[in-house]
Amino acid sequence: MVSKKSQSIPFSVRLCSDKAAFEVKIRQNIHFNMTNFESLLKSMDETEIIADTPHIIIFRSKGAEVTLSRNGRMLIKRVENEKEAAAVASEILRVLSY
């Protein structure tokens, strides 16, 4: 599924083969500055960083658990369906675009 929200970074969402998470793939080549994103996460309410490295950040935000890699690939757990996963991804991309 492609996000229907208008945004500058298009992405697709699909259920992982083990059905334990939803995979979000950015539809363009992109590399995020993980240090900057970590700072943004620390300033957000209801967000807890579980692990961070120069290549990935794992965090919880509003009940969802997200693994974000530098190339924009995300694994989103603890959501009920694809629509919720897309909403989480949209919010993350909105934060990253600032």
Contacts in CASP RR format, 6 or more apart in sequence:
PFRMAT RR
TARGET T0000
AUTHOR 0000-0000-0000
METHOD contacts of the structure
MODEL  1
MVSKKSQSIPFSVRLCSDKAAFEVKIRQNIHFNMTNFESLLKSMDETEII
ADTPHIIIFRSKGAEVTLSRNGRMLIKRVENEKEAAAVASEILRVLSY
1 12 0 8 1.000
1 13 0 8 1.000
1 14 0 8 1.000
1 82 0 8 1.000
1 86 0 8 1.000
2 10 0 8 1.000
2 11 0 8 1.000
2 12 0 8 1.000
2 13 0 8 1.000
2 27 0 8 1.000
3 10 0 8 1.000
3 11 0 8 1.000
3 12 0 8 1.000
3 13 0 8 1.000
3 86 0 8 1.000
3 89 0 8 1.000
3 90 0 8 1.000
5 86 0 8 1.000
5 90 0 8 1.000
7 90 0 8 1.000
7 93 0 8 1.000
7 94 0 8 1.000
7 97 0 8 1.000
8 97 0 8 1.000
9 26 0 8 1.000
9 28 0 8 1.000
9 30 0 8 1.000
9 93 0 8 1.000
9 96 0 8 1.000
9 97 0 8 1.000
10 26 0 8 1.000
10 27 0 8 1.000
10 28 0 8 1.000
11 24 0 8 1.000
11 25 0 8 1.000
11 26 0 8 1.000
11 27 0 8 1.000
11 89 0 8 1.000
11 93 0 8 1.000
12 24 0 8 1.000
12 25 0 8 1.000
12 27 0 8 1.000
13 22 0 8 1.000
13 23 0 8 1.000
13 24 0 8 1.000
13 82 0 8 1.000
13 85 0 8 1.000
13 86 0 8 1.000
13 89 0 8 1.000
14 22 0 8 1.000
14 23 0 8 1.000
14 82 0 8 1.000
15 22 0 8 1.000
15 23 0 8 1.000
15 82 0 8 1.000
16 22 0 8 1.000
16 23 0 8 1.000
16 75 0 8 1.000
20 77 0 8 1.000
21 75 0 8 1.000
21 76 0 8 1.000
21 77 0 8 1.000
22 75 0 8 1.000
22 76 0 8 1.000
22 77 0 8 1.000
22 79 0 8 1.000
22 82 0 8 1.000
22 85 0 8 1.000
23 73 0 8 1.000
23 74 0 8 1.000
23 75 0 8 1.000
23 76 0 8 1.000
24 72 0 8 1.000
24 73 0 8 1.000
24 74 0 8 1.000
24 75 0 8 1.000
24 76 0 8 1.000
24 85 0 8 1.000
24 86 0 8 1.000
24 89 0 8 1.000
25 72 0 8 1.000
25 73 0 8 1.000
26 71 0 8 1.000
26 72 0 8 1.000
26 73 0 8 1.000
29 71 0 8 1.000
30 71 0 8 1.000
30 72 0 8 1.000
31 70 0 8 1.000
31 71 0 8 1.000
31 72 0 8 1.000
32 68 0 8 1.000
32 70 0 8 1.000
32 71 0 8 1.000
32 72 0 8 1.000
32 96 0 8 1.000
34 52 0 8 1.000
34 53 0 8 1.000
34 54 0 8 1.000
34 55 0 8 1.000
34 56 0 8 1.000
34 57 0 8 1.000
34 70 0 8 1.000
35 54 0 8 1.000
37 57 0 8 1.000
37 68 0 8 1.000
37 95 0 8 1.000
37 96 0 8 1.000
38 49 0 8 1.000
38 52 0 8 1.000
38 57 0 8 1.000
40 95 0 8 1.000
40 96 0 8 1.000
40 98 0 8 1.000
41 47 0 8 1.000
41 49 0 8 1.000
41 57 0 8 1.000
41 59 0 8 1.000
41 61 0 8 1.000
41 95 0 8 1.000
42 49 0 8 1.000
44 61 0 8 1.000
44 95 0 8 1.000
46 61 0 8 1.000
46 62 0 8 1.000
46 63 0 8 1.000
47 59 0 8 1.000
47 60 0 8 1.000
47 61 0 8 1.000
47 62 0 8 1.000
48 59 0 8 1.000
48 60 0 8 1.000
48 61 0 8 1.000
49 57 0 8 1.000
49 58 0 8 1.000
49 59 0 8 1.000
50 58 0 8 1.000
50 59 0 8 1.000
50 60 0 8 1.000
50 65 0 8 1.000
51 57 0 8 1.000
51 58 0 8 1.000
52 58 0 8 1.000
54 70 0 8 1.000
55 69 0 8 1.000
55 70 0 8 1.000
56 67 0 8 1.000
56 68 0 8 1.000
56 69 0 8 1.000
56 70 0 8 1.000
57 67 0 8 1.000
57 68 0 8 1.000
58 65 0 8 1.000
58 66 0 8 1.000
58 67 0 8 1.000
58 68 0 8 1.000
59 65 0 8 1.000
59 66 0 8 1.000
59 68 0 8 1.000
60 66 0 8 1.000
60 78 0 8 1.000
61 88 0 8 1.000
61 91 0 8 1.000
61 92 0 8 1.000
62 88 0 8 1.000
63 78 0 8 1.000
64 76 0 8 1.000
64 77 0 8 1.000
64 78 0 8 1.000
64 79 0 8 1.000
64 84 0 8 1.000
64 85 0 8 1.000
64 88 0 8 1.000
65 76 0 8 1.000
65 77 0 8 1.000
65 78 0 8 1.000
66 74 0 8 1.000
66 75 0 8 1.000
66 76 0 8 1.000
66 77 0 8 1.000
66 88 0 8 1.000
66 92 0 8 1.000
67 74 0 8 1.000
67 75 0 8 1.000
68 74 0 8 1.000
68 92 0 8 1.000
74 89 0 8 1.000
74 92 0 8 1.000
76 85 0 8 1.000
76 88 0 8 1.000
76 89 0 8 1.000
79 85 0 8 1.000
79 88 0 8 1.000
END
